[in-house]
Amino acid sequence: LGGCRLAMGILRTSPRRITWTTWCMLFSILTVVGVKGNRQKTHLISQSREDPFEMALRQTDDPFARKCLEYLQRWAPASDKSSPNITAAFLLTNVELAIAARNATTWARAVPEPVFLNDVLPYAVLSEPRGLPDWDWRSLFFKTYMPMVGALPNISAAVEAGINTQCWSITTPPIKFLGSPNCEINAYAPVTIIKQKYSSCTGLAVYVALAFRSVGIPARVAGTPHWNKCGAPAGKSQACAACPAGDLCTVGNQSSDDACGNHDWAEVFVDGAWHFVDPEGSKSLDSGWFVDNTKMQTVSVGSFLNHSIVASSWADSAYLQATYPEYYRPTTSKPISHFPMVWEWHNENVPGWDVTQRYLK
């Protein structure tokens, strides 16, 4: 307002004798005022945006749907609550389809509720990009994959003969692995992977985990930040403490050590326990080309997770283990501060588990 008054004062002083310099000064004043005003408007809009979880809660009276929304809201990353891509409509559709998948088969209905809430219901596994069009995976996956598994007799068959056998060939050519440089990642959003027909191991793990979730199978991503040539051969007890060229992915040094790259895969909750799945590899539970490599890893010490096998979680893992130890067992799962992601090394917003001990057995 002060800028406008100053500009009007300039115009009133000598309306017929405004020099080029004066016009430039006037334009500058109005531009600054306009930019400042737009910034203030943008700030007010962002400040006034209501929590989409609260909006969704007001739009349903169903007790279980509300419970699902409250669980998502409690453990959602702060960035999701302010993201314009997470809307009430998106959340309600996600909850509706997750519940529909749970009710569609006897084996999905048998999944314990705490495991359903943490490992079927959530709309994300790691830090996948939020936002349409490549983010609305649950509607597409439910329509695509439910017919593949609806008649199968149990959850094991749904994992092995169903999703992990058939989800790779829904495109022509089939979805394939395409490696990316260490500390980077290929197509990461689930629908993008279908469009491009390839991804790195992390993208494939996210894709198959979400495919499992779309039909009511509890799933998460597991892996290790660094392994390959860093570690002792199978049967040895000592693994190296750090990659030869360092452990961190830092700005200006995007590759810590290509020979010590990360690897990710999927895990599913079947018959009361967690099992691993090799995306687009072995179709049997707890079988895959990387099994021997897992023997090289070490249980985390303190906050050093670089050579441990970790698994993702939606809720805080310490809370889950304290509240539901029968599903998140202390003997095989150790709560950790976060799931380390080498492509976003400083992002510690994804809760996680150290599950190394289970793989060393």
C-alpha positions in Angstrom: 0.0 0.0 0.0 2.9 2.4 0.8 4.4 1.7 -2.6 1.1 2.5 -4.3 0.9 5.8 -2.4 4.4 6.7 -3.4 3.7 5.9 -7.1 0.5 8.0 -7.0 2.5 10.9 -5.5 5.0 10.7 -8.4 2.1 10.9 -10.9 0.5 13.9 -9.2 3.7 15.9 -9.0 3.9 16.6 -12.8 1.7 14.3 -14.9 2.8 16.0 -18.1 6.6 16.0 -17.4 7.3 12.4 -16.4 10.7 11.5 -17.6 12.0 8.1 -18.7 13.9 7.8 -15.4 10.7 8.5 -13.5 8.7 5.9 -15.4 11.4 3.4 -14.7 11.3 4.2 -11.0 7.5 4.0 -11.0 7.6 0.6 -12.8 10.1 -0.7 -10.2 8.0 0.4 -7.3 4.9 -1.3 -8.7 6.8 -4.4 -9.6 8.2 -4.8 -6.1 4.8 -4.1 -4.6 3.2 -6.7 -6.9 5.9 -9.4 -6.2 5.5 -8.8 -2.5 1.8 -9.0 -2.7 1.9 -12.2 -4.6 4.3 -13.7 -2.1 1.9 -12.7 0.7 -1.0 -14.3 -1.1 0.9 -17.5 -1.7 2.0 -17.6 1.9 -1.6 -17.1 3.1 -2.9 -19.8 0.7 -0.3 -22.3 2.0 -0.9 -21.3 5.6 -4.7 -21.7 5.2 -4.6 -25.1 3.4 -6.4 -27.6 5.7 -4.9 -30.9 6.6 -6.3 -33.3 4.0 -6.6 -36.1 6.6 -9.0 -33.9 8.7 -11.0 -33.1 5.6 -11.3 -36.8 4.7 -12.3 -37.7 8.2 -15.2 -35.3 8.0 -16.5 -37.0 4.9 -16.9 -40.5 6.3 -18.8 -42.0 9.2 -17.7 -45.5 8.7 -15.8 -46.6 11.9 -13.1 -48.7 10.2 -12.5 -46.2 7.4 -12.0 -43.5 10.1 -9.6 -45.8 11.9 -7.6 -46.2 8.7 -7.5 -42.5 8.1 -6.4 -41.8 11.6 -3.6 -44.3 11.3 -2.4 -42.8 8.1 -2.6 -39.3 9.6 -0.8 -40.2 12.7 2.3 -41.6 10.9 2.3 -39.7 7.6 5.4 -37.6 6.8 4.9 -33.9 7.5 5.5 -33.2 3.9 2.4 -35.3 2.9 0.1 -33.3 5.2 1.1 -30.1 3.3 1.4 -31.6 -0.2 -1.2 -30.4 -2.7 -1.0 -33.8 -4.2 -2.4 -35.5 -1.1 -6.1 -34.6 -1.1 -9.1 -35.8 0.9 -10.5 -37.5 -2.3 -7.2 -39.3 -2.8 -7.1 -40.5 0.8 -10.7 -41.7 0.8 -10.2 -43.7 -2.4 -7.0 -45.2 -1.1 -8.8 -46.3 2.1 -11.9 -47.6 0.2 -9.9 -49.8 -2.1 -7.6 -51.1 0.7 -10.7 -52.2 2.6 -12.2 -53.7 -0.5 -9.1 -55.7 -1.1 -9.2 -56.9 2.5 -12.8 -58.0 2.1 -12.3 -59.7 -1.3 -10.7 -63.0 -0.2 -10.6 -65.2 2.9 -6.8 -65.0 3.1 -6.8 -61.2 3.0 -9.4 -61.1 5.7 -7.1 -63.3 7.9 -4.3 -60.7 7.9 -4.0 -59.3 11.4 -5.4 -55.8 11.6 -2.2 -54.1 12.9 -0.3 -55.6 10.0 -3.0 -54.5 7.5 -2.9 -50.9 8.9 0.9 -50.7 8.6 1.7 -52.8 5.5 -1.4 -52.9 3.3 -3.2 -49.6 3.9 -0.4 -47.0 3.3 -0.2 -45.3 -0.1 3.6 -45.2 -0.1 6.5 -47.5 0.8 9.5 -45.1 0.7 9.8 -41.6 -0.7 8.1 -42.2 -4.0 7.0 -39.0 -5.8 3.5 -38.0 -4.7 1.1 -36.7 -7.3 -1.0 -37.6 -10.3 -1.0 -38.9 -12.9 1.7 -41.5 -12.1 0.8 -41.7 -8.4 -2.8 -43.0 -8.5 -1.6 -46.6 -8.4 -4.2 -48.3 -6.2 -7.1 -47.9 -8.5 -5.2 -49.2 -11.4 -3.5 -52.0 -9.5 -6.8 -53.2 -7.8 -8.5 -53.5 -11.2 -5.5 -55.2 -12.8 -4.3 -57.6 -10.2 -7.3 -58.6 -8.1 -8.7 -60.8 -11.0 -5.3 -62.6 -11.0 -5.5 -63.7 -7.4 -9.1 -63.7 -6.3 -9.6 -67.4 -6.9 -6.2 -68.5 -5.5 -6.5 -70.7 -2.4 -4.1 -68.9 0.0 -1.8 -66.0 0.4 1.3 -67.9 -0.6 -0.2 -68.8 -3.9 -1.3 -65.2 -4.4 2.4 -64.1 -3.8 4.1 -66.7 -5.9 1.8 -67.9 -8.7 -0.1 -64.6 -8.6 1.5 -61.3 -8.3 5.2 -62.1 -8.5 4.7 -64.2 -11.6 2.2 -62.1 -13.5 2.7 -58.5 -12.6 5.9 -58.2 -14.8 4.1 -59.2 -18.0 1.2 -56.7 -18.0 3.1 -54.7 -20.6 4.8 -55.5 -23.9 7.7 -55.9 -23.6 7.6 -57.0 -20.0 8.8 -54.8 -17.2 12.6 -55.4 -16.7 15.4 -54.4 -14.5 17.7 -51.6 -15.6 20.5 -50.6 -13.3 21.2 -47.1 -12.3 24.4 -45.5 -11.1 25.1 -45.8 -7.3 23.3 -43.1 -5.3 20.8 -42.6 -8.1 17.5 -44.3 -9.0 15.5 -45.0 -12.1 11.8 -44.7 -12.6 10.4 -44.6 -9.0 6.7 -43.8 -9.1 4.7 -47.0 -9.6 2.7 -46.0 -12.7 5.9 -44.5 -14.3 7.5 -47.9 -14.0 4.6 -49.4 -16.0 4.9 -46.7 -18.7 8.7 -47.0 -19.1 8.7 -50.8 -18.6 11.9 -50.7 -16.5 13.4 -49.6 -13.3 16.3 -50.2 -11.0 16.0 -52.7 -8.2 14.5 -50.2 -5.8 11.8 -49.2 -8.3 11.0 -52.8 -9.0 10.8 -53.5 -5.2 8.4 -50.6 -4.7 6.3 -51.6 -7.7 5.8 -55.2 -6.6 5.3 -54.2 -2.9 2.4 -51.9 -4.0 1.0 -54.6 -6.3 0.9 -57.0 -3.3 -0.8 -54.3 -1.2 -3.4 -53.6 -3.9 -4.8 -57.2 -3.3 -4.5 -57.2 0.5 -1.1 -58.8 0.9 1.1 -57.0 3.5 4.3 -55.9 1.9 7.3 -53.7 2.4 10.7 -53.0 0.8 13.9 -54.5 2.3 17.5 -54.1 1.3 20.9 -52.8 2.2 22.5 -49.4 1.4 25.9 -51.0 0.4 27.0 -54.5 -0.2 28.3 -56.1 -3.5 32.1 -56.3 -3.0 32.0 -55.0 0.6 31.7 -58.0 2.9 33.1 -61.4 3.7 32.2 -64.4 1.5 29.3 -66.6 2.7 30.3 -68.5 5.8 32.8 -65.9 7.1 32.0 -63.9 10.2 33.7 -60.6 9.4 32.5 -58.1 6.9 34.2 -54.8 6.1 33.2 -51.8 8.2 32.9 -49.4 5.3 33.0 -49.3 1.5 36.5 -48.9 0.1 35.7 -45.5 -1.4 33.4 -44.3 1.4 29.9 -44.8 2.5 28.1 -41.5 1.9 26.3 -40.1 -1.1 27.1 -36.4 -0.9 26.5 -33.4 -3.1 29.4 -33.2 -5.6 30.4 -36.8 -5.0 27.2 -38.6 -6.1 28.8 -42.0 -6.2 30.3 -43.4 -3.1 31.5 -46.6 -4.7 29.9 -48.4 -7.6 31.4 -51.7 -6.5 29.6 -51.3 -3.2 26.1 -50.3 -4.4 22.8 -50.8 -2.8 20.2 -53.5 -3.5 16.5 -53.6 -2.6 13.8 -56.3 -2.8 10.4 -56.9 -1.3 9.1 -58.7 1.8 5.6 -60.1 2.4 3.8 -61.2 5.6 2.6 -64.8 5.0 1.2 -67.2 7.7 2.3 -65.1 10.6 5.9 -64.3 9.5 7.9 -62.1 7.1 9.4 -63.6 4.0 11.5 -62.1 1.2 10.6 -62.0 -2.5 12.9 -61.6 -5.4 11.2 -59.2 -7.8 11.2 -60.7 -11.3 13.4 -63.5 -10.2 12.6 -66.6 -8.2 8.9 -67.1 -7.8 9.3 -68.9 -4.4 9.4 -67.3 -1.0 12.8 -66.9 0.6 14.6 -67.7 -2.6 16.7 -65.4 -4.9 20.0 -64.8 -6.5 21.1 -62.4 -3.8 20.7 -64.9 -0.8 24.5 -65.5 -0.5 25.2 -61.8 -0.5 22.9 -61.3 2.5 25.3 -63.4 4.5 27.9 -60.6 4.2 25.9 -58.0 6.1 26.2 -57.0 9.7 23.7 -56.1 12.4 23.7 -52.3 12.9 25.7 -50.8 15.7 24.2 -47.5 17.0 23.1 -45.5 14.0 25.5 -47.1 11.5 23.2 -48.9 9.1 25.2 -48.9 5.9 25.9 -52.6 5.8 22.8 -53.9 7.5 19.6 -55.3 6.0 16.8 -53.0 6.6 13.0 -53.0 6.0 10.6 -50.2 5.6 7.6 -49.3 7.9 4.8 -46.7 7.9 4.6 -46.3 11.6 7.5 -45.9 14.1 9.0 -49.3 14.4 9.7 -49.0 18.2 6.0 -48.3 18.7 5.0 -51.3 16.6 7.3 -53.7 18.4 6.2 -52.4 21.8 2.5 -52.7 20.9 2.4 -55.7 18.6 5.5 -57.9 19.4 3.6 -61.0 18.1 3.8 -59.6 14.5 7.0 -57.6 14.7 9.2 -60.0 16.7 12.1 -58.8 18.8 14.1 -61.9 17.8 14.1 -61.1 14.1 13.4 -57.3 13.9 15.3 -54.5 15.6 13.7 -51.0 15.5 15.9 -48.3 13.9 15.6 -44.6 13.4 14.9 -44.7 9.7 15.2 -46.7 6.4 18.4 -45.4 4.8 18.0 -44.4 1.1 21.2 -43.9 -0.8 19.5 -41.8 -3.4 18.2 -39.5 -0.6 20.9 -40.0 2.0 19.7 -37.2 4.3 16.0 -38.1 4.1 15.3 -39.8 7.5 11.5 -39.7 7.3 10.8 -43.3 6.4 10.7 -45.5 9.6 12.5 -48.8 9.4 13.7 -52.1 10.9 17.1 -53.8 11.0 16.2 -57.4 9.9 19.8 -58.6 9.3 19.6 -61.3 11.9 16.8 -63.1 10.1 18.9 -63.3 6.9 22.0 -64.5 8.7 20.2 -67.6 10.0 
